[in-house]
Amino acid sequence: MGLFRIGTERLLRLELMKRLKDEGYTSKEISEFLNINGIKPLRTDNPYTPKLVWVSLHKYQKRLDRIGNNWITQIREKLCVSTQ
């Protein structure tokens, strides 16, 4: 399983949502904040909904958990030379 890098704009939105959530905002309050400030989802012109905020934060947290558990425990290299 590989982990892909999130684009800068998407990462900034997710970090903003996470910071607001950590400060005690609900998904509804976060969606209202984003919509009032003219921040729209990347793939659509529709406004943020509480459900979209919740799903985005849920997936982002799962991603952070995967990255946090992705430690390298051992590296082994092997060189094979053959002549034909």
C-alpha positions in Angstrom: 0.0 0.0 0.0 1.5 3.3 -1.0 0.8 6.8 0.4 0.4 9.6 -2.0 1.2 13.2 -1.3 -1.8 15.5 -0.9 -1.7 18.7 -3.0 -0.9 21.9 -1.1 -4.3 23.5 -1.5 -6.1 20.4 -0.4 -3.8 20.0 2.6 -4.3 23.6 3.7 -8.1 23.1 3.7 -7.8 19.9 5.6 -5.5 21.4 8.2 -7.9 24.4 8.6 -10.8 22.0 9.1 -8.8 19.9 11.6 -7.7 23.0 13.5 -11.3 24.3 13.8 -12.4 20.8 14.9 -9.7 20.7 17.5 -10.9 24.2 18.8 -14.3 22.7 19.4 -16.2 23.6 16.2 -18.9 21.2 15.0 -19.1 20.0 11.4 -22.0 22.3 10.8 -20.1 25.3 12.2 -17.0 24.4 10.1 -19.1 24.1 6.9 -20.7 27.5 7.7 -17.2 29.0 8.3 -15.9 27.7 5.0 -18.9 28.8 3.1 -19.0 32.3 4.6 -15.3 32.7 3.7 -15.9 31.6 0.1 -14.0 28.4 0.4 -15.5 25.7 -1.9 -14.6 22.0 -2.3 -12.0 21.5 -5.0 -14.0 19.4 -7.4 -17.3 21.2 -7.4 -18.9 24.7 -7.0 -21.3 23.4 -4.4 -21.0 24.7 -0.8 -19.6 22.6 2.0 -22.1 20.6 3.9 -21.7 19.2 7.5 -21.6 15.7 6.0 -18.8 16.6 3.6 -16.8 18.2 6.4 -17.3 15.2 8.6 -16.2 12.7 5.9 -13.2 14.9 4.9 -12.0 15.0 8.5 -12.6 11.3 9.0 -10.6 10.4 6.0 -7.8 12.9 6.9 -7.6 11.4 10.4 -7.4 7.9 9.0 -4.6 9.1 6.7 -2.7 10.7 9.6 -3.0 7.4 11.5 -1.6 5.4 8.6 1.3 7.8 8.2 2.0 7.7 11.9 2.1 3.9 11.9 4.3 3.7 8.9 7.7 3.3 10.5 10.7 1.6 8.8 11.9 -1.1 11.1 14.6 -2.8 9.0 16.4 -2.1 5.7 18.2 -4.9 4.0 20.1 -4.5 0.7 21.4 -7.3 -1.5 23.7 -7.1 -4.5 23.8 -10.0 -7.0 26.3 -10.0 -9.8 26.2 -12.6 -12.5 28.3 -13.1 -15.6 27.0 -15.0 -18.6 
